[in-house]
Amino acid sequence: MTHLWMRHEVRPTERRAPIVPDDARTLVDAGITVTVEDSPQRVFATDDYAAAGCATAEAGSWVDAPDDVFVVGLKELPETPAELRHRHVYFGHAYKGQDGAAALLDRFTSGGGALLDLEYLTDANGRRLAAFGYWAGYIGAALAVLHLRGTLDTPLRPQTRDELDAALRGTDDIRAIVVGALGRSGRGARDALAVAGLDATAWDLAETRDLDKPALLGHDLLVNTVLTTTPVPPFVTDADLDTPGRRLAVISDVTCDVTSDCNVLPVYDRITDWDEPARRLRTDNPVDIIAIDNLPSLLPREASVAFSADLAPLLRDLDHGDEWARALEHFRTGVAKEAISG
């Protein structure tokens, strides 16, 4: 019998849940054991999971859970234990040379566990099966507009879509561009910009193969939603930011590949956060970067419901589904690469 153990998120600003109570009930009814750790910051109350038939546990107790459980989460694990013996389902960000990737994979190999990275949970054609992309793009674009208008309230706080849209609506002479416009995140970004009254330029693969840098820099606002798994020529460089007459004033990097070789915006060296969502890159002809790596947590309920609807049916096949076998193979390949490079 499959046993899922949904852990508390250690990041204070993480309010989402990979499985919402209604979907947890469906899993329990299918014969799957679901244990949910208490988490006061989670947008869904622990009592709602108990009412859905889930067992409950203290925050962080997954470390003592039976070896055969699948630990389900979203963002980074705590720094301990040093050895990870369980199979973990979450966004590990460990296969593209990110900071800390080697150490994380070593924790799994030392403990005999495995990472089933949600970013690499795909169908046979490589299409991701469960993603927060739409809401990441939506919120990334919304924050960029509000910041450019000078109306972004900080520190950021979780809210509802109605609240965000009310703040977003307006009329402006803002030239906005979305790169990666046809993907999930790109669609979300374009929808948010439409709410803001903006008719955004939409670029995707065809436009990025032969990038028109002057046209790109001629926009006020850039939302990057391109997630690449192999290095490509960067979209904006430090030299581009020093171009005379540059109009570009705000960059929202939804993908946040800042420490990866696949970073298409090598103009900043660290992510931003809820306390300081925008960081200035240039003071002469100012340009600011927004690069928050848990954007959907700002609309935690809407984002969780959409994500859980995609993930929950796949969790029913966690022991034997082809998509999970592919995710496990990515883990094994990542471990092998680290062993060679180390």
NUSETI-831945 format. One line per field, with one value per residue (C-alpha): residue number from 1; chain; x, y, z. Coordinates in steps of 0.5 Angstrom, whole numbers, plus 500, padded with zeros to 3 digits. Example, Ala and Ser with C-alpha at 12.3 -4.5 7.8 and 13.67 -1.06 7.14 Angstrom:
2
n = 1,2
chain = A,A
c1 = 525,527
c2 = 491,498
c3 = 516,514
//
This chain:
342
n = 1,2,3,4,5,6,7,8,9,10,11,12,13,14,15,16,17,18,19,20,21,22,23,24,25,26,27,28,29,30,31,32,33,34,35,36,37,38,39,40,41,42,43,44,45,46,47,48,49,50,51,52,53,54,55,56,57,58,59,60,61,62,63,64,65,66,67,68,69,70,71,72,73,74,75,76,77,78,79,80,81,82,83,84,85,86,87,88,89,90,91,92,93,94,95,96,97,98,99,100,101,102,103,104,105,106,107,108,109,110,111,112,113,114,115,116,117,118,119,120,121,122,123,124,125,126,127,128,129,130,131,132,133,134,135,136,137,138,139,140,141,142,143,144,145,146,147,148,149,150,151,152,153,154,155,156,157,158,159,160,161,162,163,164,165,166,167,168,169,170,171,172,173,174,175,176,177,178,179,180,181,182,183,184,185,186,187,188,189,190,191,192,193,194,195,196,197,198,199,200,201,202,203,204,205,206,207,208,209,210,211,212,213,214,215,216,217,218,219,220,221,222,223,224,225,226,227,228,229,230,231,232,233,234,235,236,237,238,239,240,241,242,243,244,245,246,247,248,249,250,251,252,253,254,255,256,257,258,259,260,261,262,263,264,265,266,267,268,269,270,271,272,273,274,275,276,277,278,279,280,281,282,283,284,285,286,287,288,289,290,291,292,293,294,295,296,297,298,299,300,301,302,303,304,305,306,307,308,309,310,311,312,313,314,315,316,317,318,319,320,321,322,323,324,325,326,327,328,329,330,331,332,333,334,335,336,337,338,339,340,341,342
chain = A,A,A,A,A,A,A,A,A,A,A,A,A,A,A,A,A,A,A,A,A,A,A,A,A,A,A,A,A,A,A,A,A,A,A,A,A,A,A,A,A,A,A,A,A,A,A,A,A,A,A,A,A,A,A,A,A,A,A,A,A,A,A,A,A,A,A,A,A,A,A,A,A,A,A,A,A,A,A,A,A,A,A,A,A,A,A,A,A,A,A,A,A,A,A,A,A,A,A,A,A,A,A,A,A,A,A,A,A,A,A,A,A,A,A,A,A,A,A,A,A,A,A,A,A,A,A,A,A,A,A,A,A,A,A,A,A,A,A,A,A,A,A,A,A,A,A,A,A,A,A,A,A,A,A,A,A,A,A,A,A,A,A,A,A,A,A,A,A,A,A,A,A,A,A,A,A,A,A,A,A,A,A,A,A,A,A,A,A,A,A,A,A,A,A,A,A,A,A,A,A,A,A,A,A,A,A,A,A,A,A,A,A,A,A,A,A,A,A,A,A,A,A,A,A,A,A,A,A,A,A,A,A,A,A,A,A,A,A,A,A,A,A,A,A,A,A,A,A,A,A,A,A,A,A,A,A,A,A,A,A,A,A,A,A,A,A,A,A,A,A,A,A,A,A,A,A,A,A,A,A,A,A,A,A,A,A,A,A,A,A,A,A,A,A,A,A,A,A,A,A,A,A,A,A,A,A,A,A,A,A,A,A,A,A,A,A,A,A,A,A,A,A,A,A,A,A,A,A,A,A,A,A,A,A,A,A,A,A,A,A,A
c1 = 500,503,504,504,507,506,511,511,515,521,521,517,514,511,504,502,501,502,496,489,484,479,484,487,480,480,487,485,478,483,486,493,495,496,500,500,504,502,504,500,503,500,494,489,488,491,484,481,486,484,477,479,481,489,493,496,503,508,512,518,517,518,525,523,517,518,523,517,514,514,515,512,513,515,521,528,529,532,539,539,539,545,543,536,533,526,524,522,517,519,522,530,533,539,541,543,549,545,548,548,546,552,551,544,545,550,545,541,546,549,542,540,534,532,529,523,524,517,520,522,516,514,510,514,515,518,512,511,505,504,507,506,508,501,501,508,508,501,504,511,508,503,509,513,507,506,513,514,508,511,505,508,507,512,514,509,504,499,493,487,487,481,485,491,487,484,491,493,487,489,491,499,503,508,511,511,514,514,519,517,510,507,508,504,508,508,500,500,504,500,493,496,498,492,488,493,491,497,497,504,509,509,516,517,522,522,524,529,533,535,534,533,536,534,527,528,531,526,521,519,518,521,518,522,519,523,526,531,535,541,545,543,545,543,537,540,547,551,553,546,544,549,547,545,538,536,528,528,527,524,526,522,525,520,525,530,536,541,546,545,549,542,541,539,539,546,545,544,547,542,534,530,525,518,521,525,522,526,533,537,542,543,543,544,538,535,533,531,530,525,527,523,523,516,512,505,506,503,496,497,490,489,496,495,488,491,497,494,489,495,499,494,492,499,500,496,501,507,510,509,508,512,513,515,520,523,524,528,532,533,536,540,543,544,548,552,554,556,560,564,565,567
c2 = 500,507,511,519,524,531,535,542,547,550,556,561,565,558,557,553,545,540,536,540,537,535,531,528,525,522,519,516,513,510,506,510,512,520,523,530,534,540,547,553,557,553,556,550,548,541,540,540,534,530,531,528,522,523,522,528,529,534,538,535,528,525,524,518,516,509,508,506,513,518,524,530,537,543,547,546,541,543,542,536,530,529,523,522,515,516,518,525,528,536,541,539,544,539,537,544,545,550,552,546,541,537,537,535,529,527,527,522,517,517,515,511,515,518,525,525,532,535,539,533,529,529,525,521,527,531,535,537,534,538,545,552,555,559,562,564,567,571,574,575,580,583,585,588,592,594,596,600,604,605,602,595,594,591,587,582,578,572,575,572,573,578,583,582,584,590,593,591,594,601,604,606,607,601,597,590,584,576,571,564,567,560,556,556,561,565,565,567,573,575,574,579,584,584,585,591,594,592,589,585,583,576,572,565,560,563,570,568,564,570,575,582,586,593,591,587,593,598,595,598,591,584,578,572,565,561,555,551,545,546,553,558,565,570,574,580,581,587,590,590,594,599,600,608,609,603,603,597,599,592,585,580,573,568,562,564,560,565,560,555,555,555,562,567,573,573,580,579,574,572,572,577,576,578,583,586,584,588,590,595,593,600,607,611,610,605,598,593,585,581,574,571,563,562,567,562,562,569,566,560,557,558,556,550,548,548,544,539,537,535,532,528,523,521,520,514,511,513,506,504,510,511,518,517,512,517,522,517,516,523,523,517,521,527,523,519,526,529,523,524,531,530
c3 = 500,498,504,503,508,506,510,513,509,513,509,513,506,504,504,499,499,494,496,498,503,497,493,500,501,494,495,502,499,493,499,500,507,507,513,514,518,522,519,522,516,511,507,509,516,519,521,514,512,519,516,510,513,513,519,522,525,528,524,522,524,517,519,524,519,516,510,505,506,500,503,499,499,495,497,500,505,512,513,517,517,513,510,507,507,504,497,497,492,491,487,489,483,483,476,473,477,482,488,493,488,489,497,496,492,496,502,498,496,503,506,500,499,492,489,485,483,481,475,472,472,465,460,454,450,456,458,465,468,475,475,478,472,470,477,477,471,473,479,477,471,476,481,475,473,480,482,475,477,484,488,490,497,501,505,500,503,501,498,494,486,487,491,487,481,484,485,478,474,471,464,463,457,459,454,456,453,455,453,453,452,449,456,462,465,459,459,466,465,459,463,468,464,460,467,468,461,457,450,451,446,446,444,444,441,434,436,441,436,433,438,437,442,441,440,447,450,448,452,459,463,461,464,463,463,459,463,459,461,456,456,451,449,454,453,457,459,463,457,454,461,459,452,451,450,454,456,460,467,470,469,472,472,473,472,477,474,477,480,474,467,464,466,461,465,467,470,477,482,488,488,491,497,500,504,498,492,487,487,483,478,475,478,472,468,473,472,477,478,481,482,487,487,490,487,487,495,494,492,496,495,488,486,491,488,481,482,487,481,477,482,486,480,479,486,485,481,485,485,478,474,468,469,476,473,469,475,478,472,472,479,478,472,476,481,476,473,480,481,475,476,483
//
